[in-house]
Amino acid sequence: MSDELDARKKRVLRAVIDDYIESAEPVGSRTLARKYDLGVSPATIRNEMADLEMLGYLEQLHTSSGRIPSSKGYRFYVDGLIPPKPVSDEEKERIDKWYRARVRRIEEVFQETARIISQVTRNVSLVLAPQMTQAQFRCLQFLPLDDRRVITVLMTDAGFIENKILEMPSGATFEDFQRMAKVINMRLEGHTLRTIEQHSLTEIRDEIRDESLYEAALEIIHRALDSGRRERLYLGGTTQMLEQPEFHDVEKVKDTLLMLEEEELMKDILHAHMGDGLEVTIGQENEDKHFKDSSIITATYHLDGELLGTIAVLGPTRMEYAKAMSLLEYMNQNLTDVIKRFHW
């Protein structure tokens, strides 16, 4: 397809897209002649823009207005015209400081990643976090809440914490729960959530010798296992979307915002983009009708060869692709390093 565009048409197309990304206003030939050193007259630029429109790379919303890029135009731009915009050393240092200052538990790694991506790109960020079943059981603690209730806290080596308020069975004391925690911690230490086996739980049951206490312990362990098996989706920057000129009309963006609330649907979309490297889906290329005016950039992250999850930027087709793509590439590498700090 690139054979139909000569060098001059490529320069004009890139100038139109660069200007539209910056201004959010349809671009005219006079603007290009004034702002960009294209080496040709406004009349020639106008003819080239007309050809690009005829070929499907540009669109004209009104006969009196300038042109805007089409999904086809953006695709050509992303695949071959996009100017490199690497993450600066200053930005890398700032990102690393954000992680060091804010992250104490594994869940916070993904929360902070979503926050950073949305803050830097000024678009919506999505982070699909992996299942937690790889994490090792560290300890179970019980904290007294009142005469009849205790707070249970299950912790793993990855910083994953599950807590729940439990009613104490009739006749049980807080000291009974403390003794039970000691048994559980001795039996489950070193197990991953994935490999806590039935025989380990049977041994705990035999040692506790109190069915009601055992059932209370089992509830929190199963709750942690169920939570660990679920992928988690972290979202950032939905308010950033409303700041984009394309989405000032709340009615226009309402369906998209409602879609972002559909966690399972968004997980499915990210799963569909899982693969190697960076992937950019632009406008009409999106299968879901609610994202026909949006672009999604995704990167899949791995650890020791194991696929963990996906990070993504969702924004208008007029997004700053170069900046978003380089940021995701950097965050993709950085996320793996941050996760390793938690002995994943």
C-alpha positions as a Markdown table, in Angstrom:
| # | Residue | x | y | z |
|---|---|---|---|---|
| 1 | Met | 0.0 | 0.0 | 0.0 |
| 2 | Ser | 2.9 | 2.3 | 0.7 |
| 3 | Asp | 3.8 | 2.2 | -3.0 |
| 4 | Glu | 1.0 | 4.6 | -3.8 |
| 5 | Leu | 2.6 | 7.4 | -1.7 |
| 6 | Asp | 5.7 | 9.1 | -2.9 |
| 7 | Ala | 8.0 | 11.0 | -0.7 |
| 8 | Arg | 6.2 | 14.3 | -0.9 |
| 9 | Lys | 2.8 | 12.8 | -0.1 |
| 10 | Lys | 4.4 | 11.1 | 3.0 |
| 11 | Arg | 5.8 | 14.4 | 4.1 |
| 12 | Val | 2.4 | 16.1 | 3.7 |
| 13 | Leu | 0.6 | 13.2 | 5.5 |
| 14 | Arg | 3.0 | 13.3 | 8.4 |
| 15 | Ala | 2.7 | 17.1 | 8.7 |
| 16 | Val | -1.1 | 16.9 | 8.7 |
| 17 | Ile | -1.1 | 14.2 | 11.4 |
| 18 | Asp | 1.5 | 15.9 | 13.6 |
| 19 | Asp | -0.4 | 19.2 | 13.4 |
| 20 | Tyr | -3.8 | 17.6 | 14.1 |
| 21 | Ile | -2.4 | 15.7 | 17.1 |
| 22 | Glu | -1.1 | 19.0 | 18.5 |
| 23 | Ser | -4.1 | 21.2 | 17.7 |
| 24 | Ala | -7.2 | 19.0 | 17.5 |
| 25 | Glu | -8.3 | 21.2 | 14.6 |
| 26 | Pro | -8.8 | 20.3 | 11.0 |
| 27 | Val | -5.6 | 21.1 | 9.0 |
| 28 | Gly | -5.5 | 23.3 | 5.9 |
| 29 | Ser | -2.9 | 23.8 | 3.2 |
| 30 | Arg | -2.0 | 27.3 | 4.3 |
| 31 | Thr | -1.3 | 26.1 | 7.9 |
| 32 | Leu | 1.0 | 23.4 | 6.6 |
| 33 | Ala | 2.8 | 25.9 | 4.3 |
| 34 | Arg | 3.3 | 28.3 | 7.2 |
| 35 | Lys | 4.3 | 25.9 | 9.9 |
| 36 | Tyr | 6.2 | 23.2 | 8.0 |
| 37 | Asp | 9.1 | 23.5 | 5.6 |
| 38 | Leu | 7.7 | 21.2 | 2.9 |
| 39 | Gly | 9.4 | 23.0 | 0.1 |
| 40 | Val | 6.3 | 23.4 | -2.1 |
| 41 | Ser | 3.5 | 26.0 | -2.5 |
| 42 | Pro | 0.2 | 26.0 | -0.7 |
| 43 | Ala | -1.5 | 25.1 | -4.0 |
| 44 | Thr | 0.7 | 22.0 | -4.4 |
| 45 | Ile | 0.1 | 21.1 | -0.7 |
| 46 | Arg | -3.7 | 21.4 | -1.4 |
| 47 | Asn | -3.4 | 19.1 | -4.4 |
| 48 | Glu | -1.5 | 16.6 | -2.4 |
| 49 | Met | -4.0 | 16.7 | 0.4 |
| 50 | Ala | -6.8 | 16.1 | -2.1 |
| 51 | Asp | -5.0 | 13.1 | -3.4 |
| 52 | Leu | -4.4 | 11.8 | 0.1 |
| 53 | Glu | -8.2 | 12.2 | 0.8 |
| 54 | Met | -9.0 | 10.3 | -2.4 |
| 55 | Leu | -6.7 | 7.5 | -1.4 |
| 56 | Gly | -8.4 | 7.3 | 2.0 |
| 57 | Tyr | -5.6 | 8.6 | 4.2 |
| 58 | Leu | -7.3 | 11.9 | 5.0 |
| 59 | Glu | -10.9 | 12.9 | 5.6 |
| 60 | Gln | -12.8 | 16.2 | 5.3 |
| 61 | Leu | -15.6 | 16.8 | 7.7 |
| 62 | His | -17.0 | 19.8 | 5.9 |
| 63 | Thr | -16.3 | 21.2 | 2.4 |
| 64 | Ser | -15.1 | 24.4 | 3.9 |
| 65 | Ser | -12.9 | 22.9 | 6.6 |
| 66 | Gly | -9.4 | 21.4 | 6.5 |
| 67 | Arg | -8.6 | 17.7 | 6.7 |
| 68 | Ile | -8.1 | 15.2 | 9.5 |
| 69 | Pro | -6.4 | 11.8 | 9.4 |
| 70 | Ser | -8.5 | 8.7 | 8.8 |
| 71 | Ser | -7.8 | 5.4 | 10.5 |
| 72 | Lys | -5.9 | 4.4 | 7.4 |
| 73 | Gly | -3.8 | 7.5 | 7.6 |
| 74 | Tyr | -3.0 | 6.9 | 11.3 |
| 75 | Arg | -2.1 | 3.3 | 10.5 |
| 76 | Phe | 0.4 | 4.4 | 7.9 |
| 77 | Tyr | 1.8 | 7.0 | 10.3 |
| 78 | Val | 2.3 | 4.5 | 13.1 |
| 79 | Asp | 3.8 | 1.9 | 10.8 |
| 80 | Gly | 6.3 | 4.0 | 9.0 |
| 81 | Leu | 6.2 | 7.8 | 9.6 |
| 82 | Ile | 6.0 | 8.2 | 13.3 |
| 83 | Pro | 8.9 | 10.3 | 14.8 |
| 84 | Pro | 10.8 | 8.6 | 17.6 |
| 85 | Lys | 10.2 | 10.1 | 21.0 |
| 86 | Pro | 12.1 | 8.1 | 23.6 |
| 87 | Val | 11.5 | 8.4 | 27.3 |
| 88 | Ser | 14.1 | 11.0 | 28.6 |
| 89 | Asp | 16.5 | 10.2 | 31.4 |
| 90 | Glu | 14.7 | 12.8 | 33.5 |
| 91 | Glu | 11.3 | 11.0 | 33.0 |
| 92 | Lys | 12.9 | 7.6 | 33.8 |
| 93 | Glu | 14.3 | 8.9 | 37.0 |
| 94 | Arg | 10.9 | 10.5 | 38.0 |
| 95 | Ile | 9.1 | 7.2 | 37.3 |
| 96 | Asp | 11.6 | 5.2 | 39.3 |
| 97 | Lys | 11.1 | 7.7 | 42.2 |
| 98 | Trp | 7.3 | 7.3 | 42.0 |
| 99 | Tyr | 7.6 | 3.6 | 42.3 |
| 100 | Arg | 10.1 | 3.7 | 45.2 |
| 101 | Ala | 8.0 | 6.3 | 47.1 |
| 102 | Arg | 4.5 | 4.7 | 46.6 |
| 103 | Val | 4.9 | 0.9 | 46.3 |
| 104 | Arg | 5.0 | -1.3 | 49.3 |
| 105 | Arg | 2.9 | -4.3 | 48.2 |
| 106 | Ile | 2.6 | -6.1 | 44.9 |
| 107 | Glu | -0.9 | -4.8 | 44.3 |
| 108 | Glu | 0.5 | -1.2 | 44.5 |
| 109 | Val | 2.9 | -2.0 | 41.7 |
| 110 | Phe | -0.1 | -2.3 | 39.3 |
| 111 | Gln | -2.0 | 0.6 | 40.8 |
| 112 | Glu | 1.0 | 2.9 | 40.5 |
| 113 | Thr | 1.7 | 1.7 | 36.9 |
| 114 | Ala | -1.8 | 2.6 | 35.9 |
| 115 | Arg | -1.5 | 6.0 | 37.6 |
| 116 | Ile | 1.9 | 6.8 | 35.9 |
| 117 | Ile | 0.7 | 5.8 | 32.4 |
| 118 | Ser | -2.5 | 7.9 | 32.6 |
| 119 | Gln | -0.6 | 10.9 | 34.1 |
| 120 | Val | 2.2 | 10.9 | 31.5 |
| 121 | Thr | 0.0 | 10.2 | 28.4 |
| 122 | Arg | -3.1 | 12.2 | 29.6 |
| 123 | Asn | -5.2 | 9.2 | 28.5 |
| 124 | Val | -6.9 | 6.2 | 30.1 |
| 125 | Ser | -4.6 | 3.5 | 31.3 |
| 126 | Leu | -5.4 | -0.2 | 31.8 |
| 127 | Val | -3.2 | -2.7 | 33.6 |
| 128 | Leu | -4.1 | -6.4 | 33.6 |
| 129 | Ala | -2.4 | -7.9 | 36.6 |
| 130 | Pro | -1.5 | -11.6 | 36.8 |
| 131 | Gln | -3.0 | -14.2 | 39.1 |
| 132 | Met | -1.4 | -14.2 | 42.5 |
| 133 | Thr | -1.3 | -18.0 | 42.9 |
| 134 | Gln | 2.5 | -17.9 | 42.4 |
| 135 | Ala | 3.0 | -16.1 | 45.6 |
| 136 | Gln | 4.1 | -18.0 | 48.7 |
| 137 | Phe | 2.1 | -18.2 | 51.9 |
| 138 | Arg | 3.9 | -16.2 | 54.6 |
| 139 | Cys | 1.5 | -16.1 | 57.6 |
| 140 | Leu | -2.0 | -15.9 | 58.9 |
| 141 | Gln | -2.7 | -13.6 | 61.8 |
| 142 | Phe | -5.8 | -12.9 | 63.9 |
| 143 | Leu | -6.4 | -9.5 | 65.5 |
| 144 | Pro | -9.2 | -9.0 | 68.1 |
| 145 | Leu | -12.0 | -6.7 | 67.0 |
| 146 | Asp | -14.4 | -7.1 | 69.9 |
| 147 | Asp | -15.7 | -9.8 | 72.2 |
| 148 | Arg | -17.1 | -11.9 | 69.4 |
| 149 | Arg | -15.2 | -11.0 | 66.2 |
| 150 | Val | -11.6 | -11.2 | 64.9 |
| 151 | Ile | -9.9 | -9.7 | 61.9 |
| 152 | Thr | -8.1 | -12.3 | 59.9 |
| 153 | Val | -5.1 | -11.3 | 57.8 |
| 154 | Leu | -3.4 | -13.6 | 55.4 |
| 155 | Met | -0.1 | -12.4 | 53.9 |
| 156 | Thr | 2.2 | -13.8 | 51.2 |
| 157 | Asp | 5.8 | -13.1 | 50.3 |
| 158 | Ala | 4.7 | -10.9 | 47.4 |
| 159 | Gly | 2.9 | -8.6 | 49.7 |
| 160 | Phe | -0.5 | -9.8 | 48.7 |
| 161 | Ile | -2.9 | -9.4 | 51.7 |
| 162 | Glu | -6.4 | -10.9 | 52.1 |
| 163 | Asn | -8.4 | -9.8 | 55.2 |
| 164 | Lys | -11.8 | -10.5 | 56.5 |
| 165 | Ile | -13.8 | -10.1 | 59.7 |
| 166 | Leu | -14.9 | -13.4 | 61.2 |
| 167 | Glu | -17.4 | -14.2 | 63.9 |
| 168 | Met | -15.9 | -16.4 | 66.6 |
| 169 | Pro | -17.7 | -19.7 | 67.0 |
| 170 | Ser | -19.7 | -20.2 | 70.2 |
| 171 | Gly | -17.4 | -21.1 | 73.1 |
| 172 | Ala | -14.2 | -20.1 | 71.2 |
| 173 | Thr | -11.7 | -17.5 | 72.5 |
| 174 | Phe | -9.2 | -15.3 | 70.9 |
| 175 | Glu | -6.5 | -17.5 | 72.3 |
| 176 | Asp | -8.0 | -20.5 | 70.4 |
| 177 | Phe | -7.6 | -18.4 | 67.2 |
| 178 | Gln | -4.0 | -17.6 | 68.1 |
| 179 | Arg | -3.2 | -21.3 | 68.6 |
| 180 | Met | -4.9 | -22.1 | 65.3 |
| 181 | Ala | -2.8 | -19.5 | 63.5 |
| 182 | Lys | 0.3 | -21.1 | 64.9 |
| 183 | Val | -0.7 | -24.5 | 63.5 |
| 184 | Ile | -1.6 | -23.1 | 60.1 |
| 185 | Asn | 1.6 | -21.1 | 59.7 |
| 186 | Met | 3.7 | -24.1 | 60.6 |
| 187 | Arg | 1.8 | -26.4 | 58.1 |
| 188 | Leu | 1.6 | -23.9 | 55.1 |
| 189 | Glu | 4.9 | -22.1 | 55.4 |
| 190 | Gly | 6.7 | -22.2 | 52.0 |
| 191 | His | 3.6 | -23.4 | 50.0 |
| 192 | Thr | 2.5 | -21.2 | 47.1 |
| 193 | Leu | -1.2 | -20.4 | 46.9 |
| 194 | Arg | -1.3 | -22.6 | 43.9 |
| 195 | Thr | 0.2 | -25.7 | 45.7 |
| 196 | Ile | -1.7 | -25.6 | 49.0 |
| 197 | Glu | -3.0 | -29.1 | 48.8 |
| 198 | Gln | -5.8 | -30.9 | 50.4 |
| 199 | His | -3.6 | -33.1 | 52.5 |
| 200 | Ser | -2.0 | -30.0 | 54.1 |
| 201 | Leu | -5.5 | -28.8 | 55.1 |
| 202 | Thr | -6.4 | -32.2 | 56.4 |
| 203 | Glu | -3.3 | -32.2 | 58.7 |
| 204 | Ile | -4.4 | -28.8 | 60.0 |
| 205 | Arg | -7.9 | -30.1 | 60.6 |
| 206 | Asp | -6.5 | -33.1 | 62.6 |
| 207 | Glu | -4.3 | -30.9 | 64.7 |
| 208 | Ile | -6.9 | -28.2 | 65.5 |
| 209 | Arg | -9.5 | -30.8 | 66.5 |
| 210 | Asp | -12.3 | -28.3 | 66.5 |
| 211 | Glu | -14.6 | -28.3 | 63.5 |
| 212 | Ser | -16.0 | -24.8 | 64.0 |
| 213 | Leu | -12.5 | -23.3 | 64.3 |
| 214 | Tyr | -11.3 | -25.3 | 61.3 |
| 215 | Glu | -14.2 | -24.0 | 59.2 |
| 216 | Ala | -13.4 | -20.4 | 60.1 |
| 217 | Ala | -9.7 | -20.9 | 59.1 |
| 218 | Leu | -10.8 | -22.7 | 55.9 |
| 219 | Glu | -13.0 | -19.7 | 54.9 |
| 220 | Ile | -10.1 | -17.2 | 54.9 |
| 221 | Ile | -7.7 | -19.7 | 53.1 |
| 222 | His | -10.3 | -20.4 | 50.4 |
| 223 | Arg | -11.0 | -16.7 | 50.0 |
| 224 | Ala | -7.3 | -16.0 | 49.5 |
| 225 | Leu | -7.1 | -18.8 | 46.9 |
| 226 | Asp | -10.1 | -17.5 | 45.1 |
| 227 | Ser | -8.7 | -14.0 | 45.0 |
| 228 | Gly | -5.4 | -15.3 | 43.9 |
| 229 | Arg | -6.9 | -17.1 | 40.9 |
| 230 | Arg | -8.5 | -13.9 | 39.6 |
| 231 | Glu | -6.8 | -11.6 | 37.3 |
| 232 | Arg | -7.2 | -8.0 | 38.4 |
| 233 | Leu | -7.8 | -5.0 | 36.2 |
| 234 | Tyr | -6.4 | -1.6 | 37.3 |
| 235 | Leu | -7.8 | 1.5 | 35.5 |
| 236 | Gly | -6.4 | 5.0 | 35.6 |
| 237 | Gly | -7.2 | 8.4 | 34.1 |
| 238 | Thr | -10.9 | 8.1 | 33.1 |
| 239 | Thr | -11.2 | 11.8 | 33.9 |
| 240 | Gln | -8.3 | 12.5 | 31.5 |
| 241 | Met | -10.5 | 11.3 | 28.7 |
| 242 | Leu | -13.0 | 14.0 | 29.4 |
| 243 | Glu | -10.2 | 16.6 | 29.0 |
| 244 | Gln | -9.6 | 15.6 | 25.4 |
| 245 | Pro | -11.4 | 18.0 | 22.9 |
| 246 | Glu | -13.0 | 15.0 | 21.1 |
| 247 | Phe | -14.8 | 14.0 | 24.3 |
| 248 | His | -16.0 | 17.3 | 25.6 |
| 249 | Asp | -19.5 | 16.1 | 24.5 |
| 250 | Val | -20.3 | 13.8 | 27.5 |
| 251 | Glu | -23.0 | 12.1 | 25.4 |
| 252 | Lys | -20.4 | 11.1 | 22.9 |
| 253 | Val | -18.1 | 9.5 | 25.5 |
| 254 | Lys | -20.8 | 8.1 | 27.8 |
| 255 | Asp | -20.9 | 4.7 | 26.2 |
| 256 | Thr | -17.1 | 4.4 | 26.3 |
| 257 | Leu | -17.0 | 5.3 | 30.0 |
| 258 | Leu | -19.7 | 2.7 | 30.7 |
| 259 | Met | -17.7 | 0.1 | 28.7 |
| 260 | Leu | -14.7 | 0.8 | 31.0 |
| 261 | Glu | -16.8 | -0.2 | 34.0 |
| 262 | Glu | -17.4 | -3.6 | 32.4 |
| 263 | Glu | -14.3 | -5.2 | 33.9 |
| 264 | Glu | -14.7 | -8.7 | 32.3 |
| 265 | Leu | -15.3 | -7.1 | 28.9 |
| 266 | Met | -12.2 | -5.0 | 29.2 |
| 267 | Lys | -10.2 | -8.0 | 30.3 |
| 268 | Asp | -11.4 | -9.9 | 27.2 |
| 269 | Ile | -10.2 | -7.0 | 25.0 |
| 270 | Leu | -6.8 | -7.0 | 26.6 |
| 271 | His | -6.6 | -10.7 | 26.3 |
| 272 | Ala | -7.3 | -10.4 | 22.6 |
| 273 | His | -4.2 | -8.1 | 22.3 |
| 274 | Met | -1.8 | -10.3 | 24.2 |
| 275 | Gly | 1.3 | -11.2 | 22.3 |
| 276 | Asp | 4.9 | -10.2 | 21.8 |
| 277 | Gly | 5.9 | -6.6 | 21.6 |
| 278 | Leu | 3.8 | -3.5 | 21.1 |
| 279 | Glu | 0.4 | -3.5 | 19.4 |
| 280 | Val | -1.6 | -0.5 | 18.2 |
| 281 | Thr | -5.2 | -0.8 | 17.2 |
| 282 | Ile | -6.6 | 2.4 | 15.6 |
| 283 | Gly | -10.2 | 3.6 | 15.3 |
| 284 | Gln | -12.2 | 1.5 | 12.8 |
| 285 | Glu | -9.8 | -1.4 | 13.4 |
| 286 | Asn | -11.4 | -1.9 | 16.9 |
| 287 | Glu | -14.0 | -4.6 | 16.8 |
| 288 | Asp | -16.1 | -3.1 | 19.5 |
| 289 | Lys | -18.3 | -0.2 | 18.1 |
| 290 | His | -17.7 | 1.9 | 21.3 |
| 291 | Phe | -14.0 | 2.3 | 20.5 |
| 292 | Lys | -14.4 | 3.2 | 16.8 |
| 293 | Asp | -13.2 | 6.7 | 17.6 |
| 294 | Ser | -10.4 | 5.5 | 19.9 |
| 295 | Ser | -7.0 | 3.8 | 19.7 |
| 296 | Ile | -5.6 | 1.2 | 22.0 |
| 297 | Ile | -1.9 | 0.6 | 22.5 |
| 298 | Thr | -1.0 | -2.5 | 24.3 |
| 299 | Ala | 2.2 | -4.2 | 25.6 |
| 300 | Thr | 2.4 | -7.7 | 27.1 |
| 301 | Tyr | 4.9 | -8.1 | 30.0 |
| 302 | His | 6.7 | -11.3 | 30.9 |
| 303 | Leu | 8.8 | -12.5 | 33.8 |
| 304 | Asp | 11.4 | -15.3 | 33.3 |
| 305 | Gly | 9.6 | -16.3 | 30.1 |
| 306 | Glu | 6.2 | -16.5 | 31.7 |
| 307 | Leu | 3.4 | -14.2 | 30.4 |
| 308 | Leu | 2.1 | -12.1 | 33.3 |
| 309 | Gly | -0.3 | -9.5 | 31.9 |
| 310 | Thr | -0.9 | -6.5 | 29.7 |
| 311 | Ile | -0.5 | -2.7 | 30.0 |
| 312 | Ala | -2.4 | -0.4 | 27.7 |
| 313 | Val | -3.3 | 3.2 | 26.8 |
| 314 | Leu | -6.8 | 4.0 | 25.5 |
| 315 | Gly | -7.4 | 7.4 | 24.0 |
| 316 | Pro | -8.8 | 9.3 | 21.0 |
| 317 | Thr | -7.3 | 8.4 | 17.6 |
| 318 | Arg | -5.7 | 11.8 | 17.8 |
| 319 | Met | -3.4 | 10.6 | 20.6 |
| 320 | Glu | 0.4 | 11.3 | 20.8 |
| 321 | Tyr | 1.4 | 7.8 | 19.5 |
| 322 | Ala | 5.1 | 8.3 | 19.7 |
| 323 | Lys | 5.0 | 9.3 | 23.3 |
| 324 | Ala | 2.5 | 6.6 | 24.4 |
| 325 | Met | 4.4 | 3.9 | 22.5 |
| 326 | Ser | 7.8 | 4.7 | 24.0 |
| 327 | Leu | 6.3 | 5.1 | 27.5 |
| 328 | Leu | 4.6 | 1.6 | 27.2 |
| 329 | Glu | 7.9 | 0.1 | 26.0 |
| 330 | Tyr | 9.8 | 1.6 | 28.9 |
| 331 | Met | 7.1 | 0.7 | 31.5 |
| 332 | Asn | 6.9 | -2.8 | 30.1 |
| 333 | Gln | 10.6 | -3.3 | 30.9 |
| 334 | Asn | 10.4 | -1.4 | 34.2 |
| 335 | Leu | 7.4 | -3.3 | 35.4 |
| 336 | Thr | 9.3 | -6.6 | 35.3 |
| 337 | Asp | 12.1 | -5.1 | 37.3 |
| 338 | Val | 9.7 | -3.7 | 39.9 |
| 339 | Ile | 7.9 | -7.0 | 40.3 |
| 340 | Lys | 11.2 | -8.8 | 40.8 |
| 341 | Arg | 11.8 | -6.7 | 43.9 |
| 342 | Phe | 8.9 | -8.6 | 45.5 |
| 343 | His | 10.5 | -12.0 | 44.9 |
| 344 | Trp | 7.7 | -13.1 | 42.6 |
